[in-house]
């Protein structure tokens, strides 16, 4: 039994190291991409809305990495926010080439993602979790239990 516990500890440690390495690679790559985008704006002597939205996407990714480092948790909402901004950026960049149905599809996707964010937020407010990850029973339906 002690060997199994030791193996589990080493496996957990290895996963934590890989997780931290992955997060560092994501953060460094995001900073490099942000730097490249800023240099492109400086060289072009022009800042467009598409550039600003791309910078916002980079900031969201960095925020997501920082939040994960601080809390050890990653709210599902952050990738959804990133998806909405990415779709909005796509529409802004390609609006002239999009046909009506394609534009309606992308707009509907943004609305569906926004609806998902609202549902997730409602669920977290209505049915909150304790720090240990279990649901608080005070907000759950009582179904006849006293």
Order of alpha helices (4+ residues) and beta strands (2+ residues): alpha-alpha-alpha-alpha
